[in-house]
Structures are given as structure tokens and as C-alpha cells.
Amino acid sequence: MTPFNMMPFDWFAVAPALPEVFLACAAMGLLIVGVFSRGEVASRSVGGLALVSLVVTYVIMHAAKVADFQQAFPKGAVGFMFVADEFAFYAKGLILAAGVFSILLTPDFMNRNSINKFEYYVLITLATLGMMIMVSANDLLAMYVGMELMSFCLYILAAFWRDNLKSSEAGLKYFVLGSLASGLMLYGMSLLYGMTGDTSFDGIGILLGNGLPNIEHSVAITVALVLMIVAMAFKVSAVPFHMWTPDVYEGAPTPVTVFMATAPKAAAMLLMMRVLYQPLLALEDQWMQMLTVLSLLTMGIGSLLAIVQTNIKRLLAYSSIGNVGFMLVGVVAGTEDGVQGVLVYLAIYLTMTIGLFAVLLSLRRKNVFVETIDDLAGLARTAPGAAFAMMLITFSLAGVPPLVGFFGKFYVFSAAIAAGQTWLAISGVLFSVIAAYYCLRIVKVMYFDEGKFRPELNQPSNAQWIAVLAAAGVLVMSVFIDVLDHTAGRAASSLFRLEHTVARH
């Protein structure tokens, strides 16, 4: 008998969560290093160690996958609250990549504005940890803990430039609206628990799949479903819950905007798919109607409002909103092909978004970073390499074939048509044409307009190399799209597990 009548802890059952355990310990170590270092040394050392920590986390994750801990512990880890399947592995790869590139894009901007503090890198690391927990959650409690860890870090990061009014305003807006979304999520989860008596995704999925005993419970479950979808829609910036996105993207420091536009958006979209296709799969008829409306509104408003923007960060904010609408088309399809299309789209979207922001961070105009579309006038003559990279990524964003952005839209629209959602796919194609306008407008300004002060390249920086890497990534993925498609297919297959497929039918 162990002390306090407790069973001995099974350390082997924690094996699937080793990457998260390591990253949590690394974040605490970074905090200690930063506290006991001084000045710029603290920022440089913590930033470098944070970068190494994310890379090592991926190595551990890959090693755990090779060791096949998930097969050894098919019910997951930490009291069955955590799973490490192919879907989670794919998701965490995207999240860690976004975190690495966000850190690499940080030093130049932060140093120029005297805000390069070591706490920034600790917050990035903790936010990444929260996202990794989110996408591996197999329980409502684990999901909420991961979501809140991510959210609180992002609130601080958005307001990190304390001497800048827009940054402080962005942080406050995001905190107020994000807290509201978290409250809605928690209330929906409490209703779901009250009606099912379970917090595990497996348990909830089985209970809902077997049917509810009376109509009162069904109404309560519907209310819970609506509240949870609203909260997740806020996290992915779906219309009409997008109101925070343009202001926060514009006000936050640009490296923070890069991070917020990539990793959290991918984590929230992947979490949405796990929740809808596992515990809430039996309610597919209900959530599909809601997501169809959200998809149409998000595609339309995101694409139309991006056209009238003059600030590049606001334009990219509305562009990201429109792209979320396109991804939701794949979710609405309700099939494995739809999920596969969304996973492919996410990888492409992250590459293009990082590339666009990297180009912006590599440019200056009148000794300040480029912020408006007009600031790009004449870029093709002063920095032809940057203009070409921007043009390539922008064309891909517009969905111009044969660039990889075309395949992202093609996969989700094809899945929708195969699922009988032809009219939704046609609407997506029409909104894609509208979205192409603001993409072509950027190219036109760079190559055909003359500005009073032409933009120039900063001194050699990480941003230039990342911009080149992203442009090359667009070309490579365009040629080897089958490799990405195959990887996404394996991840999508792992999401559709046998017990939930049975519950669905």
C-alpha cells in the first residue's frame, strides 16, 4: 500500500505526452535563464534557447512516433485525456514550424523598436505548449486548459509593445473578447457534461451516438453545441466573430501578428475538427447547418472587406478570415476527404502567410518598416528579388494555377462537391475570384506604381532568408503536392476512428 492509499503512478503511460512535458520544463528553464541574465544577453540567450527547445520538441515527438507509443497506449496518456495520433502529429508539426519561424522573424523588429525582452520568447514557448495540448486533447478539461494557456499568452503578446497605443489597445480588445469566448466555451462544456455525465471525448461520443433520453436533454445539448461552436469560431476568426482580428493584427508587433496569424489559427481549426468529428459527431446534422452559414459569411465578408484595406496588416487579417471560410467548406463536407483538404490547405496557408510577413519585415521605407500597400510602390525596381517573392506568394494566395494555393482550394471544393455541397463549392469559387482582386492589386502597386519614397531592403536579416525559403516552399509544394496530400491523408484517416464511424451511422 502506497502512502495516502494512492496507486503507483504509471510513468510509461505518460510517454505519448513526452514532447509536451519537455516543452513545459523548457519554458520554466527559459524563465530562470532570463531572470538570472541581464540586458540584451537575456533576450539573445532565451531567444536562442527557445528556438532550440521547439526544434528538440519536434525531434522528441518524431522519436515518440517512431517508437509508436500511441499503439502501446491506444487510449492515450494522462488518464486517457491525451492522445498522440497521426492527426495530432501533423497538427503539432505545423504549430512548431510556425513558432520557429516567428522567433526567427523577431529580433530585428524588436531591437529596432527597443522591445526585445526575454519574456517574449517564454510566452511564445508557453503558447506553443498550450496549442500542442489543444490538438491532442481527448477530454473537455484538457482542451480547455490548453486553450486558456494559449489565449493568456496571446493576450500579453498582443500588448507587448507597451509604449505603442495601438498595441495596448489590441491587447485589451483581444483580452475582453477572448474572455467572452472562453466563458461561452466553458458554459457550453458544463452543459455538455451535465447532460452526459462525462468529459472524455470517447464517452461523450458514445452517449450522444446512442441517443438522448428526452427532448429536454436534446435542447440542452443543442445549446451547448451552439456555445462551443461560437467560441471556436472566435478562435479561428470566423464571421461574425471576427471583429477582433483586423485591430489586433494591426496593433500587435508584426512578429506577434505573424505568430497569431499562423499557429493559433491552425490549432483552433484542428481542434474544431477533432471536437466536431469525435465527441459531437452524432450532432452532425445540427453543426453542419451552422458551419455552412459561417463558411458563407466568412468567405464573403473576408474577401470583400480585404479589397478596401490600405494597411497591409489589416488586409492580411481579412485575407486570413476569407481563408478560414474556404477551410470551413472542407469541414462542412463532413468526410475524410474534406478533413484531408483542410489539412493540406492549412500547411499551404501557413507557408504563404509566413512568407508574406517575412517580405514585409525585410523592407523599410523612410527608415521604418513597411505598413501600407502604397509603401510597396516601386519595389520591383529597388528590390526585385523581394518583389518577385511577394508576387509569387501573392499569386499562390489568389489561387492561380499551377501554384500550390490553387490546390488548397481545389481539394476543399472537390470534397464539398463529392459530399453533395455543390452550391457551397460554387460560392467558394466566386469568392476566390473576388479575393484575387486584392492579391493582384499588390502586384500592380509593386510593378507599375511610382512612390515618392521607394521601399528598400533592410540589412541582411532572418526575414530575407525566410522570405526566400517561403517562396521556394511554394514552388516545391506546387511540384510535390502529392507528398503533402499523402501525409495529410494519413492524419485525416486517424481522426476517423472506428468507434466514431460506427456511432455516426
C-alpha positions, 0 to 999 in steps of 0.5 A: 500500500502506497502512502495516502492509499494512492496507486503507483503512478504509471510513468510509461503511460505518460510517454505519448505526452513526452514532447509536451512535458519537455516543452513545459520544463523548457519554458520554466528553464527559459524563465530562470535563464532570463531572470538570472541574465541581464540586458540584451544577453537575456533576450539573445540567450532565451531567444536562442534557447527557445528556438532550440527547445521547439526544434528538440520538441519536434525531434522528441515527438518524431522519436515518440512516433517512431517508437509508436507509443500511441499503439502501446497506449491506444487510449492515450496518456494522462488518464486517457485525456491525451492522445498522440495520433497521426492527426495530432502529429501533423497538427503539432508539426505545423504549430512548431514550424510556425513558432520557429519561424516567428522567433526567427522573424523577431529580433530585428523588429524588436531591437529596432523598436527597443522591445526585445525582452526575454519574456517574449520568447517564454510566452511564445514557448508557453503558447506553443505548449498550450496549442500542442495540448489543444490538438491532442486533447481527448477530454473537455478539461484538457482542451480547455486548459490548453486553450486558456494557456494559449489565449493568456499568452496571446493576450500579453503578446498582443500588448507587448509593445507597451509604449505603442497605443495601438498595441495596448489597445489590441491587447485589451480588445483581444483580452475582453473578447477572448474572455467572452469566448472562453466563458461561452466555451466553458458554459457550453462544456458544463452543459455538455457534461451535465447532460452526459455525465462525462468529459472524455471525448470517447464517452461523450461520443458514445452517449450522444451516438446512442441517443438522448433520453428526452427532448429536454436533454436534446435542447440542452445539448443543442445549446451547448453545441451552439456555445462551443461552436461560437467560441471556436469560431472566435478562435479561428476568426470566423464571421461574425466573430471576427471583429477582433482580428483586423485591430489586433493584427494591426496593433500587435508587433508584426512578429506577434501578428505573424505568430497569431496569424499562423499557429493559433489559427491552425490549432483552433481549426484542428481542434474544431475538427477533432471536437466536431468529428469525435465527441459531437459527431452524432450532432452532425446534422445540427453543426453542419447547418451552422458551419455552412452559414459561417463558411458563407459569411466568412468567405464573403465578408473576408474577401470583400472587406480585404479589397478596401484595406490600405494597411497591409496588416489589416488586409492580411487579417481579412485575407486570413478570415476569407481563408478560414471560410474556404477551410470551413467548406472542407469541414462542412463536407463532413468526410475524410476527404474534406478533413484531408483538404483542410489539412493540406490547405492549412500547411499551404496557408501557413507557408504563404502567410509566413512568407508574406510577413517575412517580405514585409519585415525585410523592407523599410521605407523612410527608415521604418518598416513597411505598413501600407500597400502604397509603401510597396510602390516601386519595389520591383525596381529597388528590390526585385528579388523581394518583389518577385517573392511577394508576387509569387506568394501573392499569386499562390494566395489568389489561387492561380494555377499551377501554384500550390494555393490553387490546390488548397482550394481545389481539394476543399471544393472537390470534397464539398462537391463529392459530399453533395455541397455543390452550391457551397463549392460554387460560392467558394469559387466566386469568392476566390475570384473576388479575393484575387482582386486584392492579391493582384492589386499588390502586384500592380502597386509593386510593378507599375506604381511610382512612390515618392519614397521607394521601399528598400531592403533592410540589412541582411536579416532572418526575414530575407532568408525566410522570405526566400525559403517561403517562396521556394516552399511554394514552388516545391509544394506546387511540384510535390503536392502529392507528398503533402496530400499523402501525409495529410491523408494519413492524419485525416484517416486517424481522426476517423476512428472506428468507434466514431464511424460506427456511432455516426451511422 
